[in-house]
Amino acid sequence: QLVESGGGLVQPGGSLRLSCAASGFSLDLYAIGWFRQAPGKEREGVSCISNKDGSTNYADSVKGRFTISKDNAKNTVYLQMNSLKPEDTAVYFCAADVMCSDSPPYWGQGTQVTVSS
């Protein structure tokens, strides 16, 4: 099971940290990706962290502003989001797969992020 938390309402330029807590399996076995979907738009891959070597990747739209990290002791992946923009508004999901992919099989329920003044 994957459970996201940390979403909310923030002003443009603000920050949020999303958490993705895994239970029932170890994150040592799975890559974790963050995705987002805004109303009327297709789902977008935001970032991913590999379970094999800890390598990370980011969508161009968030590079330099978002940072993905993992705490193995807490079995949790984080997405630190800085310099938030209104276009970052979406439901954010974390998902697990054996490697970073566009269609992971295991998903959390999502957490809403709203960037607005």
NUTIMI-244806 format. One record per residue: chain; x, y, z of N, C-alpha, C, CB in turn. Coordinates in nm, 3 decimals, padded with zeros to 5 digits. Glycine has a CB too. Layout:
BEGIN
chain A n.east X n.north Y n.up Z ca.east X ca.north Y ca.up Z c.east X c.north Y c.up Z cb.east X cb.north Y cb.up Z
...
END
This chain:
BEGIN
chain A n.east 00.085 n.north -00.120 n.up 00.000 ca.east 00.000 ca.north 00.000 ca.up 00.000 c.east 00.089 c.north 00.125 c.up 00.000 cb.east -00.096 cb.north 00.000 cb.up 00.124
chain A n.east 00.046 n.north 00.222 n.up -00.077 ca.east 00.115 ca.north 00.351 ca.up -00.083 c.east 00.019 c.north 00.458 c.up -00.035 cb.east 00.167 cb.north 00.382 cb.up -00.226
chain A n.east 00.064 n.north 00.543 n.up 00.054 ca.east -00.021 ca.north 00.649 ca.up 00.108 c.east 00.052 c.north 00.783 c.up 00.095 cb.east -00.060 cb.north 00.621 cb.up 00.256
chain A n.east -00.007 n.north 00.874 n.up 00.019 ca.east 00.050 ca.north 01.008 ca.up 00.003 c.east -00.006 c.north 01.102 c.up 00.111 cb.east 00.020 cb.north 01.064 cb.up -00.139
chain A n.east 00.073 n.north 01.200 n.up 00.145 ca.east 00.028 ca.north 01.306 ca.up 00.235 c.east 00.112 c.north 01.430 c.up 00.208 cb.east 00.041 cb.north 01.261 cb.up 00.385
chain A n.east 00.067 n.north 01.541 n.up 00.267 ca.east 00.144 ca.north 01.664 ca.up 00.256 c.east 00.090 c.north 01.766 c.up 00.159 cb.east 00.281 cb.north 01.631 cb.up 00.218
chain A n.east -00.016 n.north 01.731 n.up 00.087 ca.east -00.074 ca.north 01.827 ca.up -00.005 c.east -00.146 c.north 01.939 c.up 00.069 cb.east -00.168 cb.north 01.758 cb.up -00.100
chain A n.east -00.187 n.north 02.040 n.up -00.008 ca.east -00.259 ca.north 02.151 ca.up 00.053 c.east -00.262 c.north 02.271 c.up -00.038 cb.east -00.197 cb.north 02.188 cb.up 00.186
chain A n.east -00.302 n.north 02.383 n.up 00.021 ca.east -00.309 ca.north 02.510 ca.up -00.051 c.east -00.186 c.north 02.594 c.up -00.018 cb.east -00.440 cb.north 02.587 cb.up -00.016
chain A n.east -00.119 n.north 02.644 n.up -00.119 ca.east 00.000 ca.north 02.725 ca.up -00.098 c.east 00.001 c.north 02.839 c.up -00.198 cb.east 00.129 cb.north 02.639 cb.up -00.111
chain A n.east 00.060 n.north 02.950 n.up -00.160 ca.east 00.069 ca.north 03.065 ca.up -00.249 c.east 00.179 c.north 03.043 c.up -00.352 cb.east 00.095 cb.north 03.192 cb.up -00.170
chain A n.east 00.169 n.north 03.108 n.up -00.466 ca.east 00.278 ca.north 03.101 ca.up -00.565 c.east 00.411 c.north 03.140 c.up -00.501 cb.east 00.249 cb.north 03.192 cb.up -00.686
chain A n.east 00.513 n.north 03.064 n.up -00.535 ca.east 00.645 ca.north 03.087 ca.up -00.476 c.east 00.669 c.north 03.008 c.up -00.348 cb.east 00.662 cb.north 03.231 cb.up -00.448
chain A n.east 00.565 n.north 02.948 n.up -00.296 ca.east 00.577 ca.north 02.873 ca.up -00.172 c.east 00.629 c.north 02.731 c.up -00.192 cb.east 00.444 cb.north 02.867 cb.up -00.103
chain A n.east 00.632 n.north 02.656 n.up -00.083 ca.east 00.687 ca.north 02.520 ca.up -00.084 c.east 00.593 c.north 02.423 c.up -00.015 cb.east 00.824 cb.north 02.517 cb.up -00.017
chain A n.east 00.601 n.north 02.300 n.up -00.058 ca.east 00.534 ca.north 02.189 ca.up 00.008 c.east 00.624 c.north 02.068 c.up 00.000 cb.east 00.396 cb.north 02.161 cb.up -00.056
chain A n.east 00.610 n.north 01.977 n.up 00.096 ca.east 00.679 ca.north 01.850 ca.up 00.088 c.east 00.575 c.north 01.738 c.up 00.093 cb.east 00.783 cb.north 01.835 cb.up 00.202
chain A n.east 00.570 n.north 01.661 n.up -00.012 ca.east 00.481 ca.north 01.546 ca.up -00.018 c.east 00.554 c.north 01.423 c.up 00.033 cb.east 00.429 cb.north 01.523 cb.up -00.162
chain A n.east 00.479 n.north 01.335 n.up 00.098 ca.east 00.533 ca.north 01.208 ca.up 00.146 c.east 00.457 c.north 01.093 c.up 00.082 cb.east 00.526 cb.north 01.200 cb.up 00.301
chain A n.east 00.529 n.north 00.985 n.up 00.057 ca.east 00.470 ca.north 00.862 ca.up 00.005 c.east 00.520 c.north 00.749 c.up 00.095 cb.east 00.508 cb.north 00.838 cb.up -00.147
chain A n.east 00.432 n.north 00.705 n.up 00.184 ca.east 00.469 ca.north 00.600 ca.up 00.279 c.east 00.425 c.north 00.465 c.up 00.227 cb.east 00.407 cb.north 00.627 cb.up 00.417
chain A n.east 00.518 n.north 00.371 n.up 00.225 ca.east 00.489 ca.north 00.236 ca.up 00.177 c.east 00.469 c.north 00.142 c.up 00.295 cb.east 00.601 cb.north 00.184 cb.up 00.086
chain A n.east 00.372 n.north 00.055 n.up 00.282 ca.east 00.351 ca.north -00.049 ca.up 00.383 c.east 00.327 c.north -00.181 c.up 00.313 cb.east 00.233 cb.north -00.013 cb.up 00.478
chain A n.east 00.375 n.north -00.287 n.up 00.375 ca.east 00.356 ca.north -00.419 ca.up 00.317 c.east 00.466 c.north -00.462 c.up 00.222 cb.east 00.228 cb.north -00.424 cb.up 00.246
chain A n.east 00.554 n.north -00.370 n.up 00.189 ca.east 00.668 ca.north -00.406 ca.up 00.104 c.east 00.779 c.north -00.305 c.up 00.129 cb.east 00.628 cb.north -00.410 cb.up -00.047
chain A n.east 00.900 n.north -00.345 n.up 00.094 ca.east 01.014 ca.north -00.257 ca.up 00.114 c.east 01.042 c.north -00.175 c.up -00.011 cb.east 01.138 cb.north -00.338 cb.up 00.153
chain A n.east 01.072 n.north -00.048 n.up 00.009 ca.east 01.107 ca.north 00.037 ca.up -00.104 c.east 01.242 c.north -00.002 c.up -00.164 cb.east 01.109 cb.north 00.183 cb.up -00.062
chain A n.east 01.316 n.north -00.090 n.up -00.097 ca.east 01.439 ca.north -00.141 ca.up -00.156 c.east 01.411 c.north -00.220 c.up -00.283 cb.east 01.514 cb.north -00.229 cb.up -00.055
chain A n.east 01.288 n.north -00.269 n.up -00.297 ca.east 01.253 ca.north -00.355 ca.up -00.409 c.east 01.188 c.north -00.280 c.up -00.525 cb.east 01.161 cb.north -00.463 cb.up -00.362
chain A n.east 01.149 n.north -00.156 n.up -00.503 ca.east 01.071 ca.north -00.085 ca.up -00.604 c.east 01.123 c.north 00.057 c.up -00.627 cb.east 00.925 cb.north -00.081 cb.up -00.564
chain A n.east 01.117 n.north 00.097 n.up -00.753 ca.east 01.135 ca.north 00.238 ca.up -00.784 c.east 01.004 c.north 00.310 c.up -00.753 cb.east 01.176 cb.north 00.258 cb.up -00.935
chain A n.east 01.013 n.north 00.434 n.up -00.712 ca.east 00.894 ca.north 00.514 ca.up -00.681 c.east 00.891 c.north 00.637 c.up -00.769 cb.east 00.892 cb.north 00.554 cb.up -00.532
chain A n.east 00.779 n.north 00.654 n.up -00.834 ca.east 00.759 ca.north 00.771 ca.up -00.918 c.east 00.649 c.north 00.860 c.up -00.863 cb.east 00.725 cb.north 00.729 cb.up -01.059
chain A n.east 00.663 n.north 00.988 n.up -00.887 ca.east 00.556 ca.north 01.084 ca.up -00.858 c.east 00.495 c.north 01.127 c.up -00.991 cb.east 00.610 cb.north 01.208 cb.up -00.778
chain A n.east 00.363 n.north 01.130 n.up -00.993 ca.east 00.288 ca.north 01.172 ca.up -01.110 c.east 00.186 c.north 01.277 c.up -01.065 cb.east 00.218 cb.north 01.050 cb.up -01.178
chain A n.east 00.134 n.north 01.351 n.up -01.160 ca.east 00.030 ca.north 01.447 ca.up -01.126 c.east -00.071 c.north 01.454 c.up -01.239 cb.east 00.090 cb.north 01.585 cb.up -01.097
chain A n.east -00.192 n.north 01.491 n.up -01.202 ca.east -00.297 ca.north 01.508 ca.up -01.301 c.east -00.382 c.north 01.628 c.up -01.263 cb.east -00.383 cb.north 01.382 cb.up -01.313
chain A n.east -00.386 n.north 01.724 n.up -01.353 ca.east -00.469 ca.north 01.842 ca.up -01.335 c.east -00.602 c.north 01.820 c.up -01.406 cb.east -00.397 cb.north 01.969 cb.up -01.390
chain A n.east -00.707 n.north 01.889 n.up -01.364 ca.east -00.839 ca.north 01.874 ca.up -01.428 c.east -00.831 c.north 01.898 c.up -01.578 cb.east -00.940 cb.north 01.969 cb.up -01.366
chain A n.east -00.884 n.north 01.805 n.up -01.656 ca.east -00.888 ca.north 01.821 ca.up -01.800 c.east -00.757 c.north 01.795 c.up -01.870 cb.east -00.933 cb.north 01.955 cb.up -01.832
chain A n.east -00.656 n.north 01.751 n.up -01.795 ca.east -00.525 ca.north 01.726 ca.up -01.855 c.east -00.484 c.north 01.580 c.up -01.837 cb.east -00.419 cb.north 01.820 cb.up -01.794
chain A n.east -00.392 n.north 01.536 n.up -01.919 ca.east -00.341 ca.north 01.399 ca.up -01.906 c.east -00.248 c.north 01.389 c.up -01.786 cb.east -00.268 cb.north 01.356 cb.up -02.036
chain A n.east -00.236 n.north 01.269 n.up -01.737 ca.east -00.142 ca.north 01.244 ca.up -01.629 c.east 00.001 c.north 01.271 c.up -01.676 cb.east -00.155 cb.north 01.100 cb.up -01.578
chain A n.east 00.080 n.north 01.329 n.up -01.587 ca.east 00.218 ca.north 01.368 ca.up -01.620 c.east 00.314 c.north 01.307 c.up -01.519 cb.east 00.232 cb.north 01.522 cb.up -01.623
chain A n.east 00.420 n.north 01.247 n.up -01.569 ca.east 00.525 ca.north 01.200 ca.up -01.481 c.east 00.605 c.north 01.318 c.up -01.431 cb.east 00.616 cb.north 01.099 cb.up -01.552
chain A n.east 00.628 n.north 01.325 n.up -01.301 ca.east 00.698 ca.north 01.438 ca.up -01.240 c.east 00.843 c.north 01.403 c.up -01.205 cb.east 00.624 cb.north 01.485 cb.up -01.115
chain A n.east 00.860 n.north 01.290 n.up -01.138 ca.east 00.993 ca.north 01.253 ca.up -01.093 c.east 00.993 c.north 01.105 c.up -01.057 cb.east 01.038 cb.north 01.339 cb.up -00.971
chain A n.east 01.112 n.north 01.048 n.up -01.052 ca.east 01.123 ca.north 00.907 ca.up -01.013 c.east 01.259 c.north 00.885 c.up -00.946 cb.east 01.107 cb.north 00.813 cb.up -01.136
chain A n.east 01.261 n.north 00.793 n.up -00.851 ca.east 01.386 ca.north 00.754 ca.up -00.786 c.east 01.401 c.north 00.603 c.up -00.796 cb.east 01.389 cb.north 00.801 cb.up -00.638
chain A n.east 01.518 n.north 00.562 n.up -00.844 ca.east 01.544 ca.north 00.420 ca.up -00.865 c.east 01.575 c.north 00.350 c.up -00.734 cb.east 01.661 cb.north 00.402 cb.up -00.963
chain A n.east 01.529 n.north 00.225 n.up -00.723 ca.east 01.562 ca.north 00.145 ca.up -00.606 c.east 01.700 c.north 00.082 c.up -00.619 cb.east 01.457 cb.north 00.036 cb.up -00.585
chain A n.east 01.752 n.north 00.075 n.up -00.740 ca.east 01.878 ca.north 00.006 ca.up -00.764 c.east 02.000 c.north 00.090 c.up -00.728 cb.east 01.887 cb.north -00.035 cb.up -00.908
chain A n.east 02.000 n.north 00.215 n.up -00.775 ca.east 02.119 ca.north 00.299 ca.up -00.752 c.east 02.085 c.north 00.437 c.up -00.698 cb.east 02.195 cb.north 00.315 cb.up -00.881
chain A n.east 01.956 n.north 00.460 n.up -00.670 ca.east 01.916 ca.north 00.589 ca.up -00.615 c.east 01.915 c.north 00.702 c.up -00.716 cb.east 02.005 cb.north 00.625 cb.up -00.502
chain A n.east 01.935 n.north 00.669 n.up -00.842 ca.east 01.934 ca.north 00.775 ca.up -00.943 c.east 01.793 c.north 00.835 c.up -00.954 cb.east 01.981 cb.north 00.720 cb.up -01.080
chain A n.east 01.790 n.north 00.959 n.up -00.996 ca.east 01.663 ca.north 01.031 ca.up -01.003 c.east 01.644 c.north 01.094 c.up -01.140 cb.east 01.656 cb.north 01.140 cb.up -00.894
chain A n.east 01.520 n.north 01.119 n.up -01.174 ca.east 01.492 ca.north 01.195 ca.up -01.295 c.east 01.373 c.north 01.287 c.up -01.271 cb.east 01.464 cb.north 01.101 cb.up -01.415
chain A n.east 01.365 n.north 01.390 n.up -01.352 ca.east 01.262 ca.north 01.494 ca.up -01.333 c.east 01.205 c.north 01.537 c.up -01.468 cb.east 01.320 cb.north 01.615 cb.up -01.258
chain A n.east 01.079 n.north 01.573 n.up -01.467 ca.east 01.020 ca.north 01.637 ca.up -01.583 c.east 01.085 c.north 01.774 c.up -01.600 cb.east 00.866 cb.north 01.649 cb.up -01.569
chain A n.east 01.096 n.north 01.818 n.up -01.725 ca.east 01.157 ca.north 01.950 ca.up -01.750 c.east 01.083 c.north 02.061 c.up -01.677 cb.east 01.158 cb.north 01.979 cb.up -01.901
chain A n.east 00.953 n.north 02.044 n.up -01.662 ca.east 00.871 ca.north 02.149 ca.up -01.601 c.east 00.901 c.north 02.170 c.up -01.452 cb.east 00.725 cb.north 02.117 cb.up -01.619
chain A n.east 00.967 n.north 02.073 n.up -01.388 ca.east 00.993 ca.north 02.086 ca.up -01.243 c.east 01.142 c.north 02.085 c.up -01.209 cb.east 00.924 cb.north 01.974 cb.up -01.169
chain A n.east 01.227 n.north 02.065 n.up -01.308 ca.east 01.372 ca.north 02.060 ca.up -01.282 c.east 01.418 c.north 02.189 c.up -01.214 cb.east 01.450 cb.north 02.039 cb.up -01.414
chain A n.east 01.499 n.north 02.171 n.up -01.112 ca.east 01.550 ca.north 02.285 ca.up -01.039 c.east 01.458 c.north 02.336 c.up -00.930 cb.east 01.578 cb.north 02.395 cb.up -01.133
chain A n.east 01.335 n.north 02.287 n.up -00.928 ca.east 01.238 ca.north 02.330 ca.up -00.826 c.east 01.195 c.north 02.215 c.up -00.735 cb.east 01.116 cb.north 02.390 cb.up -00.893
chain A n.east 01.186 n.north 02.095 n.up -00.789 ca.east 01.142 ca.north 01.978 ca.up -00.712 c.east 01.261 c.north 01.887 c.up -00.685 cb.east 01.029 cb.north 01.902 cb.up -00.788
chain A n.east 01.258 n.north 01.821 n.up -00.570 ca.east 01.361 ca.north 01.723 ca.up -00.535 c.east 01.296 c.north 01.599 c.up -00.477 cb.east 01.463 cb.north 01.784 cb.up -00.435
chain A n.east 01.331 n.north 01.485 n.up -00.532 ca.east 01.281 ca.north 01.357 ca.up -00.481 c.east 01.389 c.north 01.294 c.up -00.394 cb.east 01.239 cb.north 01.260 cb.up -00.596
chain A n.east 01.346 n.north 01.232 n.up -00.285 ca.east 01.441 ca.north 01.167 ca.up -00.195 c.east 01.373 c.north 01.049 c.up -00.127 cb.east 01.497 cb.north 01.267 cb.up -00.090
chain A n.east 01.453 n.north 00.967 n.up -00.061 ca.east 01.399 ca.north 00.847 ca.up 00.002 c.east 01.464 c.north 00.827 c.up 00.138 cb.east 01.421 cb.north 00.723 cb.up -00.086
chain A n.east 01.383 n.north 00.788 n.up 00.235 ca.east 01.431 ca.north 00.752 ca.up 00.368 c.east 01.402 c.north 00.603 c.up 00.387 cb.east 01.362 cb.north 00.840 cb.up 00.482
chain A n.east 01.503 n.north 00.522 n.up 00.372 ca.east 01.483 ca.north 00.377 ca.up 00.380 c.east 01.436 c.north 00.333 c.up 00.518 cb.east 01.612 cb.north 00.304 cb.up 00.344
chain A n.east 01.484 n.north 00.399 n.up 00.621 ca.east 01.444 ca.north 00.361 ca.up 00.757 c.east 01.295 c.north 00.381 c.up 00.779 cb.east 01.524 cb.north 00.443 cb.up 00.859
chain A n.east 01.239 n.north 00.483 n.up 00.714 ca.east 01.096 ca.north 00.512 ca.up 00.728 c.east 01.015 c.north 00.454 c.up 00.613 cb.east 01.073 cb.north 00.663 cb.up 00.735
chain A n.east 01.084 n.north 00.390 n.up 00.518 ca.east 01.015 ca.north 00.333 ca.up 00.403 c.east 00.926 c.north 00.436 c.up 00.334 cb.east 00.931 cb.north 00.212 cb.up 00.446
chain A n.east 00.982 n.north 00.554 n.up 00.317 ca.east 00.905 ca.north 00.669 ca.up 00.267 c.east 00.986 c.north 00.744 c.up 00.162 cb.east 00.866 cb.north 00.764 cb.up 00.383
chain A n.east 00.917 n.north 00.788 n.up 00.059 ca.east 00.974 ca.north 00.874 ca.up -00.044 c.east 00.911 c.north 01.012 c.up -00.032 cb.east 00.952 cb.north 00.814 cb.up -00.188
chain A n.east 00.993 n.north 01.114 n.up -00.053 ca.east 00.947 ca.north 01.252 ca.up -00.040 c.east 00.960 c.north 01.324 c.up -00.174 cb.east 01.026 cb.north 01.325 cb.up 00.068
chain A n.east 00.877 n.north 01.424 n.up -00.192 ca.east 00.890 ca.north 01.516 ca.up -00.305 c.east 00.886 c.north 01.658 c.up -00.247 cb.east 00.776 cb.north 01.494 cb.up -00.413
chain A n.east 01.003 n.north 01.719 n.up -00.241 ca.east 01.013 ca.north 01.857 ca.up -00.195 c.east 00.986 c.north 01.948 c.up -00.314 cb.east 01.152 cb.north 01.887 cb.up -00.133
chain A n.east 00.885 n.north 02.032 n.up -00.300 ca.east 00.844 ca.north 02.119 ca.up -00.409 c.east 00.864 c.north 02.264 c.up -00.366 cb.east 00.695 cb.north 02.092 cb.up -00.449
chain A n.east 00.953 n.north 02.333 n.up -00.435 ca.east 00.982 ca.north 02.474 ca.up -00.406 c.east 00.941 c.north 02.561 c.up -00.525 cb.east 01.133 cb.north 02.493 cb.up -00.375
chain A n.east 00.934 n.north 02.690 n.up -00.500 ca.east 00.900 ca.north 02.787 ca.up -00.606 c.east 00.776 c.north 02.742 c.up -00.683 cb.east 01.018 cb.north 02.805 cb.up -00.703
chain A n.east 00.674 n.north 02.705 n.up -00.610 ca.east 00.554 ca.north 02.651 ca.up -00.673 c.east 00.483 c.north 02.755 c.up -00.757 cb.east 00.459 cb.north 02.597 cb.up -00.568
chain A n.east 00.426 n.north 02.707 n.up -00.866 ca.east 00.355 ca.north 02.792 ca.up -00.963 c.east 00.210 c.north 02.746 c.up -00.972 cb.east 00.424 cb.north 02.787 cb.up -01.103
chain A n.east 00.122 n.north 02.833 n.up -01.015 ca.east -00.019 ca.north 02.791 ca.up -01.031 c.east -00.033 c.north 02.669 c.up -01.121 cb.east -00.102 cb.north 02.905 cb.up -01.087
chain A n.east 00.053 n.north 02.656 n.up -01.220 ca.east 00.045 ca.north 02.541 ca.up -01.310 c.east 00.089 c.north 02.410 c.up -01.247 cb.east 00.128 cb.north 02.567 cb.up -01.432
chain A n.east 00.139 n.north 02.414 n.up -01.125 ca.east 00.171 ca.north 02.292 ca.up -01.051 c.east 00.047 c.north 02.235 c.up -00.982 cb.east 00.281 cb.north 02.321 cb.up -00.947
chain A n.east -00.062 n.north 02.308 n.up -00.986 ca.east -00.186 ca.north 02.262 ca.up -00.924 c.east -00.233 c.north 02.132 c.up -00.989 cb.east -00.295 cb.north 02.370 cb.up -00.934
chain A n.east -00.252 n.north 02.029 n.up -00.906 ca.east -00.292 ca.north 01.897 ca.up -00.957 c.east -00.310 c.north 01.803 c.up -00.839 cb.east -00.186 cb.north 01.841 cb.up -01.057
chain A n.east -00.364 n.north 01.686 n.up -00.867 ca.east -00.358 ca.north 01.576 ca.up -00.772 c.east -00.227 c.north 01.502 c.up -00.797 cb.east -00.482 cb.north 01.480 cb.up -00.784
chain A n.east -00.151 n.north 01.484 n.up -00.692 ca.east -00.022 ca.north 01.418 ca.up -00.702 c.east -00.033 c.north 01.275 c.up -00.648 cb.east 00.086 cb.north 01.496 cb.up -00.625
chain A n.east 00.021 n.north 01.182 n.up -00.726 ca.east 00.018 ca.north 01.041 ca.up -00.692 c.east 00.160 c.north 00.988 c.up -00.684 cb.east -00.065 cb.north 00.962 cb.up -00.793
chain A n.east 00.183 n.north 00.894 n.up -00.593 ca.east 00.306 ca.north 00.817 ca.up -00.601 c.east 00.271 c.north 00.676 c.up -00.648 cb.east 00.381 cb.north 00.815 cb.up -00.463
chain A n.east 00.368 n.north 00.612 n.up -00.711 ca.east 00.344 ca.north 00.481 ca.up -00.769 c.east 00.471 c.north 00.400 c.up -00.768 cb.east 00.289 cb.north 00.494 cb.up -00.912
chain A n.east 00.457 n.north 00.269 n.up -00.762 ca.east 00.572 ca.north 00.179 ca.up -00.751 c.east 00.580 c.north 00.084 c.up -00.869 cb.east 00.564 cb.north 00.099 cb.up -00.622
chain A n.east 00.704 n.north 00.057 n.up -00.910 ca.east 00.731 ca.north -00.038 ca.up -01.017 c.east 00.871 c.north -00.094 c.up -00.994 cb.east 00.717 cb.north 00.028 cb.up -01.160
chain A n.east 00.904 n.north -00.199 n.up -01.064 ca.east 01.037 ca.north -00.259 ca.up -01.046 c.east 01.147 c.north -00.169 c.up -01.101 cb.east 01.044 cb.north -00.396 cb.up -01.113
chain A n.east 01.108 n.north -00.075 n.up -01.187 ca.east 01.199 ca.north 00.027 ca.up -01.236 c.east 01.116 c.north 00.150 c.up -01.273 cb.east 01.282 cb.north -00.026 cb.up -01.360
chain A n.east 01.183 n.north 00.263 n.up -01.284 ca.east 01.110 ca.north 00.385 ca.up -01.321 c.east 01.041 c.north 00.363 c.up -01.456 cb.east 01.206 cb.north 00.508 cb.up -01.328
chain A n.east 00.912 n.north 00.390 n.up -01.461 ca.east 00.835 ca.north 00.366 ca.up -01.583 c.east 00.720 c.north 00.466 c.up -01.593 cb.east 00.781 cb.north 00.221 cb.up -01.586
chain A n.east 00.654 n.north 00.463 n.up -01.707 ca.east 00.540 ca.north 00.552 ca.up -01.729 c.east 00.408 c.north 00.492 c.up -01.679 cb.east 00.527 cb.north 00.585 cb.up -01.876
chain A n.east 00.406 n.north 00.362 n.up -01.658 ca.east 00.282 ca.north 00.295 ca.up -01.619 c.east 00.307 c.north 00.196 c.up -01.506 cb.east 00.218 cb.north 00.224 cb.up -01.740
chain A n.east 00.341 n.north 00.246 n.up -01.390 ca.east 00.363 ca.north 00.155 ca.up -01.278 c.east 00.233 c.north 00.087 c.up -01.236 cb.east 00.422 cb.north 00.230 cb.up -01.159
chain A n.east 00.240 n.north -00.034 n.up -01.181 ca.east 00.119 ca.north -00.108 ca.up -01.146 c.east 00.057 c.north -00.073 c.up -01.012 cb.east 00.147 cb.north -00.252 cb.up -01.148
chain A n.east 00.135 n.north -00.014 n.up -00.923 ca.east 00.087 ca.north 00.010 ca.up -00.787 c.east 00.081 c.north 00.160 c.up -00.759 cb.east 00.178 cb.north -00.061 cb.up -00.684
chain A n.east -00.037 n.north 00.205 n.up -00.714 ca.east -00.062 ca.north 00.348 ca.up -00.699 c.east -00.118 c.north 00.381 c.up -00.561 cb.east -00.157 cb.north 00.398 cb.up -00.806
chain A n.east -00.085 n.north 00.502 n.up -00.517 ca.east -00.151 ca.north 00.557 ca.up -00.400 c.east -00.279 c.north 00.627 c.up -00.439 cb.east -00.058 cb.north 00.653 cb.up -00.326
chain A n.east -00.345 n.north 00.684 n.up -00.340 ca.east -00.477 ca.north 00.744 ca.up -00.364 c.east -00.469 c.north 00.890 c.up -00.409 cb.east -00.561 cb.north 00.736 cb.up -00.239
chain A n.east -00.355 n.north 00.951 n.up -00.394 ca.east -00.335 ca.north 01.088 ca.up -00.439 c.east -00.355 c.north 01.191 c.up -00.330 cb.east -00.427 cb.north 01.117 cb.up -00.552
chain A n.east -00.290 n.north 01.305 n.up -00.348 ca.east -00.306 ca.north 01.418 ca.up -00.257 c.east -00.314 c.north 01.546 c.up -00.341 cb.east -00.187 cb.north 01.425 cb.up -00.152
chain A n.east -00.406 n.north 01.634 n.up -00.303 ca.east -00.431 ca.north 01.755 ca.up -00.382 c.east -00.330 c.north 01.863 c.up -00.347 cb.east -00.574 cb.north 01.807 cb.up -00.358
chain A n.east -00.272 n.north 01.923 n.up -00.449 ca.east -00.186 ca.north 02.040 ca.up -00.433 c.east -00.250 c.north 02.154 c.up -00.511 cb.east -00.039 cb.north 02.011 cb.up -00.483
chain A n.east -00.275 n.north 02.265 n.up -00.442 ca.east -00.334 ca.north 02.382 ca.up -00.506 c.east -00.243 c.north 02.501 c.up -00.482 cb.east -00.478 cb.north 02.409 cb.up -00.451
chain A n.east -00.200 n.north 02.563 n.up -00.590 ca.east -00.113 ca.north 02.680 ca.up -00.583 c.east -00.194 c.north 02.800 c.up -00.631 cb.east 00.017 cb.north 02.660 cb.up -00.667
chain A n.east -00.226 n.north 02.887 n.up -00.537 ca.east -00.313 ca.north 03.000 ca.up -00.569 c.east -00.295 c.north 03.110 c.up -00.467 cb.east -00.461 cb.north 02.955 cb.up -00.574
chain A n.east -00.312 n.north 03.233 n.up -00.513 ca.east -00.307 ca.north 03.346 ca.up -00.421 c.east -00.446 c.north 03.382 c.up -00.374 cb.east -00.240 cb.north 03.467 cb.up -00.489
END
